[in-house]
Amino acid sequence: MEEVNIVESITDLQQHIRKRLTEIEDLDERKDAREILLEGLVPIFERMEKRYLDLENQIKREIEIPNEKYAVSMTVIKKEDYDPINGTLYPVFPALLQEDKEQEKTEPMPCLIYFAGSYQKKEEFEKTADFQGFDDSGKSYIVRVRKAKCYQQALSELYQVFVYNKIGWTTVNTGYLDRFYEVYTDGDTDANSLKIDFGSYEEDIQNDMLLLWNVEKFTFQCRKFMVPCIDEKYYEHELNLKNYDLESGYMLGINEDVLKVRHEKDKIIMTSLKESFRDWEAYRFIGKIDTSSHGYTYEMLSNSRKSSFFQNYREQQESFLGSRTELFWMVQRFENNFYVELEKCEVLGMSPNSCLEGDMNPFLGSTIFPMETRKILALYFRRKGQKNNFCEDMVRFFVSQIQLSVCEYKCVGILQDKGV
């Protein structure tokens, strides 16, 4: 049987064709074959090779952005202290600042309160069914509280942006966010117009507080004609990051006109059927946060992590070894953890009576393996340092993040030596 050699380049192909042409004895047939093969077939292969090289170079230019670029940090301030020229911290729900400027609103702003008490008192506050509210005439109303929907929705939308950009999600520490509540009535009465009696919780309730994060939403324009893609059916548009802060991370907002997003050095490339566009949205995750503005005194809760080549590589492979060492490492890798540390872990048949759930990713939905059927992976934490105000929230944060990697167990946290 004749051996078949693999043609590795266009030059090899041309040489192979010329060699085989010499085997054709009829000169007219040899001439016709040369025209067909060398002048017809070879240019086709040259075009194919060029396209493969273009695709290969495109893949090489595409880079993996480390998750540290997309860290989300949150803090709270009094609404009156908001500094619009700070440039690094923005309202999670901007409409709260626009309330006074808009004379005609399609719907009233939610009545939001911030609970500043301990975690234990916050849990008791959530379980309290009813409170009393009074209007200017003294008429009483029954009012209730629930988690602030506007903030919950903003976080859920941010998660969808991560999914759209195909960027791995890291749990956002919602220690501040979960302390915001919406006050509402059963009827059409606007709770903002009522004076509410919160009873024993009155001293823990703060009004006019604003939740900030280091995420900026902005729009950009198409200012030049973009050449077609390799297949000449789509257009590639470019967001040049050299015009922005390169120390920050960037994502494209969800856009039905964009078919594909890829990151290259100093730019984001978007594939679209549209030749031009206006007001496409993007997100900037600010790396260096400025807290020097007046009133910016509350500490920052963040999901930023220490940079690690091995950890970045492991996350790209989406592998979890499942060892105790890796569990400890996942906790230790997060920066600015002044509150708790992981002491031990064990597998249990059922959840302990007093435990903290990993509930900071409620928008993920149901899983393939229901939590009710899983064994319990109990993670035991102890307090460290003098700061106690966010210990429970830090446990919830770590449990939520570990749960993203552990599919066979339901993770719960136990904070030992609990304070009141």
TIZA-253089 format. One record per residue (C-alpha): chain; x, y, z. Coordinates in nm, 2 decimals. Layout:
BEGIN
<chain = A; east = X; north = Y; up = Z>
...
***
This chain:
BEGIN
<chain = A; east = 0.00; north = 0.00; up = 0.00>
<chain = A; east = 0.13; north = 0.34; up = -0.10>
<chain = A; east = 0.24; north = 0.57; up = 0.20>
<chain = A; east = 0.04; north = 0.89; up = 0.23>
<chain = A; east = 0.25; north = 1.19; up = 0.34>
<chain = A; east = 0.10; north = 1.47; up = 0.54>
<chain = A; east = 0.13; north = 1.81; up = 0.37>
<chain = A; east = 0.23; north = 2.06; up = 0.63>
<chain = A; east = 0.25; north = 2.38; up = 0.43>
<chain = A; east = 0.16; north = 2.54; up = 0.10>
<chain = A; east = 0.52; north = 2.51; up = -0.02>
<chain = A; east = 0.50; north = 2.13; up = 0.05>
<chain = A; east = 0.18; north = 2.11; up = -0.14>
<chain = A; east = 0.32; north = 2.29; up = -0.44>
<chain = A; east = 0.63; north = 2.07; up = -0.44>
<chain = A; east = 0.41; north = 1.76; up = -0.41>
<chain = A; east = 0.19; north = 1.87; up = -0.70>
<chain = A; east = 0.49; north = 1.95; up = -0.93>
<chain = A; east = 0.64; north = 1.61; up = -0.84>
<chain = A; east = 0.32; north = 1.42; up = -0.93>
<chain = A; east = 0.28; north = 1.63; up = -1.25>
<chain = A; east = 0.60; north = 1.48; up = -1.39>
<chain = A; east = 0.43; north = 1.14; up = -1.38>
<chain = A; east = 0.18; north = 1.26; up = -1.65>
<chain = A; east = 0.34; north = 1.16; up = -1.98>
<chain = A; east = 0.09; north = 1.36; up = -2.21>
<chain = A; east = 0.22; north = 1.71; up = -2.21>
<chain = A; east = -0.12; north = 1.87; up = -2.29>
<chain = A; east = -0.27; north = 1.69; up = -2.00>
<chain = A; east = 0.02; north = 1.79; up = -1.78>
<chain = A; east = -0.03; north = 2.15; up = -1.87>
<chain = A; east = -0.41; north = 2.14; up = -1.80>
<chain = A; east = -0.35; north = 1.97; up = -1.47>
<chain = A; east = -0.09; north = 2.23; up = -1.37>
<chain = A; east = -0.33; north = 2.52; up = -1.44>
<chain = A; east = -0.61; north = 2.35; up = -1.24>
<chain = A; east = -0.39; north = 2.25; up = -0.95>
<chain = A; east = -0.13; north = 2.52; up = -0.91>
<chain = A; east = -0.33; north = 2.82; up = -1.03>
<chain = A; east = -0.67; north = 2.70; up = -0.90>
<chain = A; east = -0.64; north = 2.47; up = -0.60>
<chain = A; east = -0.32; north = 2.62; up = -0.44>
<chain = A; east = -0.48; north = 2.97; up = -0.40>
<chain = A; east = -0.77; north = 2.81; up = -0.23>
<chain = A; east = -0.54; north = 2.64; up = 0.02>
<chain = A; east = -0.34; north = 2.96; up = 0.06>
<chain = A; east = -0.66; north = 3.15; up = 0.16>
<chain = A; east = -0.76; north = 2.87; up = 0.40>
<chain = A; east = -0.42; north = 2.87; up = 0.56>
<chain = A; east = -0.43; north = 3.25; up = 0.60>
<chain = A; east = -0.77; north = 3.22; up = 0.78>
<chain = A; east = -0.64; north = 2.95; up = 1.01>
<chain = A; east = -0.34; north = 3.17; up = 1.09>
<chain = A; east = -0.57; north = 3.47; up = 1.16>
<chain = A; east = -0.78; north = 3.26; up = 1.39>
<chain = A; east = -0.47; north = 3.12; up = 1.57>
<chain = A; east = -0.33; north = 3.47; up = 1.62>
<chain = A; east = -0.67; north = 3.59; up = 1.75>
<chain = A; east = -0.68; north = 3.31; up = 2.01>
<chain = A; east = -0.32; north = 3.39; up = 2.11>
<chain = A; east = -0.42; north = 3.76; up = 2.15>
<chain = A; east = -0.72; north = 3.66; up = 2.37>
<chain = A; east = -0.61; north = 3.67; up = 2.73>
<chain = A; east = -0.75; north = 3.53; up = 3.06>
<chain = A; east = -0.83; north = 3.82; up = 3.29>
<chain = A; east = -0.75; north = 3.72; up = 3.65>
<chain = A; east = -1.06; north = 3.72; up = 3.88>
<chain = A; east = -0.89; north = 3.98; up = 4.10>
<chain = A; east = -0.97; north = 4.24; up = 3.83>
<chain = A; east = -1.34; north = 4.18; up = 3.90>
<chain = A; east = -1.34; north = 4.21; up = 4.27>
<chain = A; east = -1.66; north = 4.38; up = 4.42>
<chain = A; east = -1.63; north = 4.60; up = 4.73>
<chain = A; east = -1.92; north = 4.75; up = 4.92>
<chain = A; east = -1.96; north = 5.01; up = 5.20>
<chain = A; east = -2.23; north = 5.24; up = 5.33>
<chain = A; east = -2.25; north = 5.61; up = 5.39>
<chain = A; east = -2.52; north = 5.86; up = 5.48>
<chain = A; east = -2.70; north = 5.97; up = 5.17>
<chain = A; east = -2.61; north = 6.34; up = 5.24>
<chain = A; east = -2.24; north = 6.25; up = 5.23>
<chain = A; east = -2.24; north = 6.10; up = 4.88>
<chain = A; east = -1.95; north = 6.24; up = 4.68>
<chain = A; east = -2.03; north = 6.24; up = 4.31>
<chain = A; east = -1.67; north = 6.33; up = 4.21>
<chain = A; east = -1.52; north = 6.05; up = 4.42>
<chain = A; east = -1.48; north = 5.84; up = 4.10>
<chain = A; east = -1.44; north = 5.50; up = 4.26>
<chain = A; east = -1.76; north = 5.43; up = 4.46>
<chain = A; east = -2.10; north = 5.45; up = 4.31>
<chain = A; east = -2.46; north = 5.38; up = 4.43>
<chain = A; east = -2.57; north = 5.03; up = 4.39>
<chain = A; east = -2.92; north = 5.17; up = 4.31>
<chain = A; east = -2.86; north = 5.51; up = 4.15>
<chain = A; east = -3.24; north = 5.59; up = 4.14>
<chain = A; east = -3.23; north = 5.66; up = 4.51>
<chain = A; east = -3.02; north = 5.97; up = 4.45>
<chain = A; east = -3.24; north = 6.09; up = 4.16>
<chain = A; east = -3.56; north = 6.08; up = 4.37>
<chain = A; east = -3.55; north = 6.45; up = 4.46>
<chain = A; east = -3.46; north = 6.56; up = 4.10>
<chain = A; east = -3.74; north = 6.38; up = 3.92>
<chain = A; east = -4.07; north = 6.56; up = 3.96>
<chain = A; east = -4.27; north = 6.29; up = 3.78>
<chain = A; east = -4.19; north = 5.93; up = 3.89>
<chain = A; east = -4.36; north = 5.63; up = 3.73>
<chain = A; east = -4.35; north = 5.46; up = 4.07>
<chain = A; east = -4.26; north = 5.58; up = 4.43>
<chain = A; east = -3.92; north = 5.51; up = 4.56>
<chain = A; east = -3.90; north = 5.22; up = 4.81>
<chain = A; east = -3.89; north = 5.31; up = 5.18>
<chain = A; east = -3.55; north = 5.18; up = 5.28>
<chain = A; east = -3.40; north = 5.14; up = 5.63>
<chain = A; east = -3.06; north = 5.02; up = 5.74>
<chain = A; east = -3.03; north = 4.79; up = 6.05>
<chain = A; east = -2.70; north = 4.87; up = 6.23>
<chain = A; east = -2.75; north = 4.63; up = 6.53>
<chain = A; east = -2.58; north = 4.29; up = 6.59>
<chain = A; east = -2.64; north = 3.99; up = 6.37>
<chain = A; east = -2.85; north = 3.82; up = 6.64>
<chain = A; east = -3.07; north = 4.13; up = 6.68>
<chain = A; east = -3.10; north = 4.15; up = 6.30>
<chain = A; east = -3.23; north = 3.80; up = 6.28>
<chain = A; east = -3.49; north = 3.88; up = 6.55>
<chain = A; east = -3.59; north = 4.19; up = 6.37>
<chain = A; east = -3.65; north = 4.00; up = 6.05>
<chain = A; east = -3.88; north = 3.76; up = 6.23>
<chain = A; east = -4.09; north = 4.04; up = 6.38>
<chain = A; east = -4.42; north = 4.03; up = 6.19>
<chain = A; east = -4.57; north = 4.37; up = 6.23>
<chain = A; east = -4.48; north = 4.73; up = 6.32>
<chain = A; east = -4.70; north = 5.04; up = 6.37>
<chain = A; east = -4.68; north = 5.34; up = 6.13>
<chain = A; east = -4.87; north = 5.67; up = 6.17>
<chain = A; east = -4.95; north = 5.94; up = 5.92>
<chain = A; east = -4.97; north = 6.31; up = 5.99>
<chain = A; east = -5.33; north = 6.28; up = 6.11>
<chain = A; east = -5.23; north = 6.01; up = 6.36>
<chain = A; east = -5.40; north = 5.73; up = 6.18>
<chain = A; east = -5.22; north = 5.40; up = 6.23>
<chain = A; east = -5.11; north = 5.15; up = 5.97>
<chain = A; east = -4.96; north = 4.80; up = 5.99>
<chain = A; east = -4.62; north = 4.80; up = 5.83>
<chain = A; east = -4.39; north = 4.51; up = 5.76>
<chain = A; east = -4.02; north = 4.48; up = 5.65>
<chain = A; east = -3.86; north = 4.26; up = 5.38>
<chain = A; east = -3.51; north = 4.25; up = 5.22>
<chain = A; east = -3.46; north = 4.55; up = 4.99>
<chain = A; east = -3.56; north = 4.42; up = 4.65>
<chain = A; east = -3.38; north = 4.70; up = 4.46>
<chain = A; east = -3.04; north = 4.59; up = 4.60>
<chain = A; east = -3.11; north = 4.22; up = 4.56>
<chain = A; east = -3.21; north = 4.28; up = 4.20>
<chain = A; east = -2.89; north = 4.49; up = 4.13>
<chain = A; east = -2.67; north = 4.20; up = 4.25>
<chain = A; east = -2.87; north = 3.95; up = 4.05>
<chain = A; east = -2.82; north = 4.16; up = 3.74>
<chain = A; east = -2.45; north = 4.19; up = 3.80>
<chain = A; east = -2.43; north = 3.81; up = 3.82>
<chain = A; east = -2.60; north = 3.79; up = 3.48>
<chain = A; east = -2.33; north = 4.02; up = 3.34>
<chain = A; east = -2.06; north = 3.78; up = 3.46>
<chain = A; east = -2.24; north = 3.49; up = 3.29>
<chain = A; east = -2.29; north = 3.69; up = 2.97>
<chain = A; east = -1.91; north = 3.78; up = 2.96>
<chain = A; east = -1.82; north = 3.42; up = 3.05>
<chain = A; east = -1.63; north = 3.53; up = 3.36>
<chain = A; east = -1.62; north = 3.31; up = 3.67>
<chain = A; east = -1.84; north = 3.43; up = 3.95>
<chain = A; east = -1.70; north = 3.50; up = 4.29>
<chain = A; east = -1.95; north = 3.54; up = 4.58>
<chain = A; east = -2.00; north = 3.91; up = 4.66>
<chain = A; east = -1.99; north = 3.98; up = 5.03>
<chain = A; east = -2.34; north = 4.11; up = 5.11>
<chain = A; east = -2.28; north = 4.19; up = 5.47>
<chain = A; east = -2.40; north = 4.55; up = 5.42>
<chain = A; east = -2.66; north = 4.47; up = 5.15>
<chain = A; east = -2.84; north = 4.22; up = 5.37>
<chain = A; east = -2.89; north = 4.49; up = 5.64>
<chain = A; east = -3.11; north = 4.70; up = 5.41>
<chain = A; east = -3.48; north = 4.65; up = 5.44>
<chain = A; east = -3.78; north = 4.78; up = 5.25>
<chain = A; east = -4.07; north = 4.90; up = 5.47>
<chain = A; east = -4.41; north = 4.85; up = 5.31>
<chain = A; east = -4.78; north = 4.85; up = 5.39>
<chain = A; east = -5.06; north = 4.61; up = 5.27>
<chain = A; east = -5.25; north = 4.89; up = 5.10>
<chain = A; east = -5.15; north = 5.18; up = 4.86>
<chain = A; east = -5.01; north = 5.40; up = 5.14>
<chain = A; east = -4.66; north = 5.51; up = 5.08>
<chain = A; east = -4.45; north = 5.40; up = 5.37>
<chain = A; east = -4.22; north = 5.70; up = 5.32>
<chain = A; east = -4.50; north = 5.93; up = 5.45>
<chain = A; east = -4.54; north = 5.74; up = 5.77>
<chain = A; east = -4.37; north = 5.77; up = 6.11>
<chain = A; east = -4.29; north = 5.42; up = 6.21>
<chain = A; east = -4.25; north = 5.28; up = 6.56>
<chain = A; east = -3.99; north = 5.01; up = 6.56>
<chain = A; east = -4.01; north = 4.95; up = 6.93>
<chain = A; east = -3.70; north = 4.80; up = 7.09>
<chain = A; east = -3.52; north = 4.81; up = 6.76>
<chain = A; east = -3.55; north = 5.19; up = 6.72>
<chain = A; east = -3.19; north = 5.26; up = 6.82>
<chain = A; east = -3.06; north = 5.02; up = 6.55>
<chain = A; east = -3.26; north = 5.17; up = 6.26>
<chain = A; east = -3.09; north = 5.42; up = 6.04>
<chain = A; east = -3.26; north = 5.62; up = 5.76>
<chain = A; east = -3.11; north = 5.78; up = 5.46>
<chain = A; east = -2.82; north = 5.53; up = 5.43>
<chain = A; east = -2.68; north = 5.46; up = 5.09>
<chain = A; east = -2.51; north = 5.14; up = 4.97>
<chain = A; east = -2.20; north = 5.19; up = 4.75>
<chain = A; east = -1.99; north = 4.96; up = 4.54>
<chain = A; east = -1.68; north = 4.99; up = 4.32>
<chain = A; east = -1.88; north = 4.92; up = 4.00>
<chain = A; east = -1.94; north = 5.19; up = 3.75>
<chain = A; east = -2.18; north = 5.15; up = 3.45>
<chain = A; east = -2.10; north = 5.36; up = 3.15>
<chain = A; east = -2.18; north = 5.39; up = 2.78>
<chain = A; east = -1.95; north = 5.41; up = 2.48>
<chain = A; east = -1.99; north = 5.49; up = 2.11>
<chain = A; east = -1.88; north = 5.35; up = 1.78>
<chain = A; east = -1.67; north = 5.62; up = 1.63>
<chain = A; east = -1.52; north = 5.45; up = 1.33>
<chain = A; east = -1.61; north = 5.19; up = 1.06>
<chain = A; east = -1.51; north = 4.84; up = 1.16>
<chain = A; east = -1.38; north = 4.59; up = 0.91>
<chain = A; east = -1.57; north = 4.26; up = 0.87>
<chain = A; east = -1.47; north = 3.95; up = 1.06>
<chain = A; east = -1.28; north = 3.67; up = 0.90>
<chain = A; east = -1.59; north = 3.51; up = 0.76>
<chain = A; east = -1.71; north = 3.85; up = 0.63>
<chain = A; east = -2.06; north = 3.81; up = 0.78>
<chain = A; east = -2.01; north = 3.99; up = 1.11>
<chain = A; east = -1.84; north = 4.31; up = 1.23>
<chain = A; east = -1.59; north = 4.35; up = 1.51>
<chain = A; east = -1.62; north = 4.65; up = 1.74>
<chain = A; east = -1.35; north = 4.76; up = 1.98>
<chain = A; east = -1.36; north = 4.91; up = 2.33>
<chain = A; east = -1.01; north = 5.05; up = 2.36>
<chain = A; east = -0.92; north = 5.03; up = 2.73>
<chain = A; east = -0.62; north = 5.26; up = 2.69>
<chain = A; east = -0.87; north = 5.54; up = 2.72>
<chain = A; east = -0.97; north = 5.42; up = 3.07>
<chain = A; east = -0.80; north = 5.31; up = 3.39>
<chain = A; east = -0.61; north = 4.99; up = 3.30>
<chain = A; east = -0.58; north = 4.88; up = 3.66>
<chain = A; east = -0.96; north = 4.82; up = 3.66>
<chain = A; east = -1.15; north = 4.53; up = 3.52>
<chain = A; east = -1.41; north = 4.58; up = 3.24>
<chain = A; east = -1.71; north = 4.38; up = 3.12>
<chain = A; east = -1.97; north = 4.44; up = 2.85>
<chain = A; east = -2.33; north = 4.49; up = 2.95>
<chain = A; east = -2.58; north = 4.24; up = 2.83>
<chain = A; east = -2.66; north = 4.33; up = 2.47>
<chain = A; east = -2.86; north = 4.13; up = 2.22>
<chain = A; east = -2.68; north = 4.30; up = 1.93>
<chain = A; east = -2.35; north = 4.14; up = 2.05>
<chain = A; east = -2.29; north = 3.78; up = 1.95>
<chain = A; east = -1.95; north = 3.73; up = 2.11>
<chain = A; east = -1.72; north = 3.91; up = 2.35>
<chain = A; east = -1.35; north = 3.85; up = 2.39>
<chain = A; east = -1.07; north = 4.02; up = 2.59>
<chain = A; east = -0.74; north = 4.11; up = 2.44>
<chain = A; east = -0.46; north = 4.32; up = 2.58>
<chain = A; east = -0.59; north = 4.68; up = 2.65>
<chain = A; east = -0.92; north = 4.62; up = 2.46>
<chain = A; east = -1.24; north = 4.43; up = 2.44>
<chain = A; east = -1.35; north = 4.30; up = 2.10>
<chain = A; east = -1.73; north = 4.26; up = 2.03>
<chain = A; east = -1.86; north = 4.06; up = 1.74>
<chain = A; east = -2.20; north = 4.19; up = 1.60>
<chain = A; east = -2.42; north = 4.19; up = 1.30>
<chain = A; east = -2.43; north = 4.57; up = 1.33>
<chain = A; east = -2.19; north = 4.78; up = 1.14>
<chain = A; east = -2.22; north = 5.07; up = 1.38>
<chain = A; east = -2.39; north = 5.13; up = 1.72>
<chain = A; east = -2.46; north = 5.39; up = 1.99>
<chain = A; east = -2.47; north = 5.38; up = 2.37>
<chain = A; east = -2.36; north = 5.03; up = 2.43>
<chain = A; east = -2.31; north = 4.97; up = 2.81>
<chain = A; east = -2.00; north = 4.85; up = 2.99>
<chain = A; east = -1.90; north = 4.79; up = 3.35>
<chain = A; east = -1.59; north = 4.91; up = 3.52>
<chain = A; east = -1.47; north = 4.73; up = 3.84>
<chain = A; east = -1.25; north = 4.99; up = 4.01>
<chain = A; east = -0.93; north = 4.85; up = 4.15>
<chain = A; east = -0.80; north = 5.14; up = 4.36>
<chain = A; east = -1.08; north = 5.27; up = 4.58>
<chain = A; east = -1.07; north = 5.62; up = 4.73>
<chain = A; east = -1.23; north = 5.64; up = 5.08>
<chain = A; east = -1.09; north = 5.99; up = 5.16>
<chain = A; east = -1.43; north = 6.16; up = 5.09>
<chain = A; east = -1.61; north = 6.32; up = 5.38>
<chain = A; east = -1.83; north = 6.07; up = 5.56>
<chain = A; east = -1.67; north = 5.76; up = 5.40>
<chain = A; east = -1.58; north = 5.61; up = 5.73>
<chain = A; east = -1.75; north = 5.26; up = 5.72>
<chain = A; east = -1.51; north = 4.98; up = 5.66>
<chain = A; east = -1.51; north = 4.80; up = 5.32>
<chain = A; east = -1.64; north = 4.45; up = 5.27>
<chain = A; east = -1.48; north = 4.29; up = 4.96>
<chain = A; east = -1.44; north = 3.96; up = 4.78>
<chain = A; east = -1.09; north = 4.06; up = 4.66>
<chain = A; east = -0.83; north = 3.78; up = 4.67>
<chain = A; east = -0.46; north = 3.76; up = 4.69>
<chain = A; east = -0.30; north = 3.70; up = 4.34>
<chain = A; east = -0.19; north = 3.34; up = 4.29>
<chain = A; east = -0.07; north = 3.18; up = 3.97>
<chain = A; east = -0.16; north = 2.83; up = 4.08>
<chain = A; east = -0.50; north = 2.93; up = 4.20>
<chain = A; east = -0.58; north = 3.12; up = 3.88>
<chain = A; east = -0.48; north = 2.82; up = 3.68>
<chain = A; east = -0.68; north = 2.58; up = 3.90>
<chain = A; east = -0.99; north = 2.80; up = 3.85>
<chain = A; east = -0.95; north = 2.80; up = 3.48>
<chain = A; east = -0.95; north = 2.42; up = 3.49>
<chain = A; east = -1.26; north = 2.44; up = 3.71>
<chain = A; east = -1.12; north = 2.16; up = 3.93>
<chain = A; east = -1.17; north = 2.12; up = 4.30>
<chain = A; east = -0.94; north = 1.86; up = 4.47>
<chain = A; east = -1.17; north = 1.83; up = 4.77>
<chain = A; east = -0.90; north = 1.82; up = 5.03>
<chain = A; east = -0.91; north = 1.99; up = 5.37>
<chain = A; east = -0.60; north = 2.18; up = 5.27>
<chain = A; east = -0.77; north = 2.33; up = 4.97>
<chain = A; east = -1.07; north = 2.44; up = 5.19>
<chain = A; east = -0.84; north = 2.62; up = 5.42>
<chain = A; east = -0.66; north = 2.77; up = 5.13>
<chain = A; east = -0.98; north = 2.90; up = 4.98>
<chain = A; east = -1.05; north = 3.09; up = 5.30>
<chain = A; east = -0.70; north = 3.22; up = 5.35>
<chain = A; east = -0.67; north = 3.36; up = 5.00>
<chain = A; east = -0.93; north = 3.63; up = 5.05>
<chain = A; east = -0.78; north = 3.97; up = 5.15>
<chain = A; east = -0.89; north = 4.19; up = 5.44>
<chain = A; east = -1.03; north = 3.91; up = 5.65>
<chain = A; east = -0.99; north = 4.05; up = 6.00>
<chain = A; east = -1.29; north = 3.86; up = 6.15>
<chain = A; east = -1.28; north = 3.48; up = 6.14>
<chain = A; east = -1.06; north = 3.19; up = 6.05>
<chain = A; east = -1.14; north = 2.83; up = 5.95>
<chain = A; east = -1.04; north = 2.59; up = 6.23>
<chain = A; east = -1.18; north = 2.25; up = 6.11>
<chain = A; east = -1.44; north = 2.08; up = 5.90>
<chain = A; east = -1.63; north = 1.76; up = 5.92>
<chain = A; east = -1.90; north = 1.57; up = 5.74>
<chain = A; east = -2.23; north = 1.53; up = 5.93>
<chain = A; east = -2.56; north = 1.35; up = 5.86>
<chain = A; east = -2.77; north = 1.65; up = 5.94>
<chain = A; east = -2.73; north = 2.02; up = 6.00>
<chain = A; east = -2.64; north = 2.14; up = 6.36>
<chain = A; east = -2.91; north = 2.33; up = 6.54>
<chain = A; east = -2.72; north = 2.66; up = 6.53>
<chain = A; east = -2.55; north = 2.71; up = 6.20>
<chain = A; east = -2.51; north = 2.98; up = 5.93>
<chain = A; east = -2.62; north = 2.91; up = 5.58>
<chain = A; east = -2.43; north = 3.00; up = 5.26>
<chain = A; east = -2.71; north = 3.22; up = 5.13>
<chain = A; east = -2.52; north = 3.50; up = 4.96>
<chain = A; east = -2.59; north = 3.36; up = 4.61>
<chain = A; east = -2.97; north = 3.33; up = 4.61>
<chain = A; east = -3.00; north = 3.41; up = 4.24>
<chain = A; east = -2.82; north = 3.09; up = 4.13>
<chain = A; east = -3.14; north = 2.89; up = 4.14>
<chain = A; east = -3.18; north = 2.52; up = 4.20>
<chain = A; east = -2.90; north = 2.27; up = 4.15>
<chain = A; east = -2.88; north = 1.94; up = 3.98>
<chain = A; east = -2.83; north = 1.77; up = 4.32>
<chain = A; east = -3.09; north = 1.90; up = 4.56>
<chain = A; east = -2.95; north = 2.04; up = 4.89>
<chain = A; east = -3.20; north = 1.84; up = 5.09>
<chain = A; east = -3.05; north = 1.51; up = 4.98>
<chain = A; east = -2.68; north = 1.60; up = 5.05>
<chain = A; east = -2.47; north = 1.52; up = 5.35>
<chain = A; east = -2.36; north = 1.82; up = 5.55>
<chain = A; east = -2.01; north = 1.97; up = 5.53>
<chain = A; east = -1.98; north = 2.16; up = 5.85>
<chain = A; east = -1.71; north = 2.44; up = 5.85>
<chain = A; east = -1.61; north = 2.55; up = 6.20>
<chain = A; east = -1.48; north = 2.91; up = 6.23>
<chain = A; east = -1.35; north = 3.10; up = 6.53>
<chain = A; east = -1.33; north = 3.48; up = 6.58>
<chain = A; east = -1.00; north = 3.65; up = 6.55>
<chain = A; east = -0.90; north = 4.00; up = 6.64>
<chain = A; east = -1.12; north = 4.26; up = 6.81>
<chain = A; east = -1.37; north = 4.32; up = 6.53>
<chain = A; east = -1.70; north = 4.13; up = 6.59>
<chain = A; east = -1.96; north = 4.33; up = 6.39>
<chain = A; east = -1.93; north = 4.12; up = 6.07>
<chain = A; east = -1.81; north = 3.78; up = 6.20>
<chain = A; east = -2.14; north = 3.60; up = 6.11>
<chain = A; east = -2.15; north = 3.77; up = 5.77>
<chain = A; east = -1.79; north = 3.66; up = 5.69>
<chain = A; east = -1.88; north = 3.30; up = 5.78>
<chain = A; east = -2.18; north = 3.32; up = 5.55>
<chain = A; east = -1.96; north = 3.47; up = 5.28>
<chain = A; east = -1.70; north = 3.19; up = 5.30>
<chain = A; east = -1.96; north = 2.92; up = 5.32>
<chain = A; east = -2.13; north = 3.06; up = 5.01>
<chain = A; east = -1.80; north = 3.07; up = 4.82>
<chain = A; east = -1.70; north = 2.72; up = 4.91>
<chain = A; east = -2.04; north = 2.59; up = 4.82>
<chain = A; east = -1.97; north = 2.71; up = 4.46>
<chain = A; east = -1.69; north = 2.45; up = 4.44>
<chain = A; east = -1.85; north = 2.17; up = 4.65>
<chain = A; east = -2.13; north = 1.98; up = 4.47>
<chain = A; east = -2.16; north = 1.67; up = 4.68>
<chain = A; east = -2.22; north = 1.84; up = 5.02>
<chain = A; east = -2.44; north = 2.11; up = 5.16>
<chain = A; east = -2.20; north = 2.35; up = 5.33>
<chain = A; east = -2.29; north = 2.52; up = 5.66>
<chain = A; east = -2.09; north = 2.74; up = 5.89>
<chain = A; east = -2.06; north = 2.72; up = 6.27>
<chain = A; east = -1.91; north = 3.03; up = 6.45>
<chain = A; east = -1.77; north = 2.91; up = 6.77>
<chain = A; east = -1.76; north = 3.12; up = 7.09>
<chain = A; east = -2.05; north = 3.34; up = 6.97>
<chain = A; east = -2.10; north = 3.68; up = 7.12>
<chain = A; east = -2.43; north = 3.85; up = 7.17>
***
